[in-house]
Amino acid sequence: MKKFIVCITGASGAIYGIKIVKEISKNHKVYLIVSNHGYEVLKWEENIEKEQFLKMFNKNVEFVPVEDIASHIASGSTFKNIEGVIIAPCSTGTLSAIANGMSLNLIHRVADVALKERKKLYLLLREMPFSLVHIENMRKITYAGGTVASASPGFYHQPKTMEDLINFVVGKVLDFFNIDHNLFKRWRENYES
């Protein structure tokens, strides 16, 4: 069983984090970190209270408090067993902290460790438009070895529902980590040529 760290911050789009955790935890271990603002967004967007959220997932999901900067997953020696870190959704504040090496909480710290240990780091931004400050921070993370993506669904798979759009974005994140899924129809898949 592979191990992943998934973080949910206070950016809009909490559903992306929920869906990613559900998909990965079907077959793998997930250490889940949610920021304080992340819990607020879960309540606003998904009508889920923190107590409910902590009971939503299967036994493969372990919650780690965002304040627990001394957690074992904050250590580089633990990262030899971690496939990577996914921050979804990623706020621009979190983007900034990571890009500038500020470990103010466990989310920032695990991202910092992922970069220093040369593990995969994936930041799914849910913001528009981007300021030059955001772009510069994305550039820094990219140069440091991380991957930054916007939550931009494609339309070639002819989505019919909101869930189709969400699944497309989540599927792209899972593809990056080579996690099998059937969340969307791929380009030219099952089309006449």
Order of alpha helices (4+ residues) and beta strands (2+ residues): beta-alpha-beta-alpha-alpha-beta-beta-alpha-alpha-beta-alpha-beta-alpha
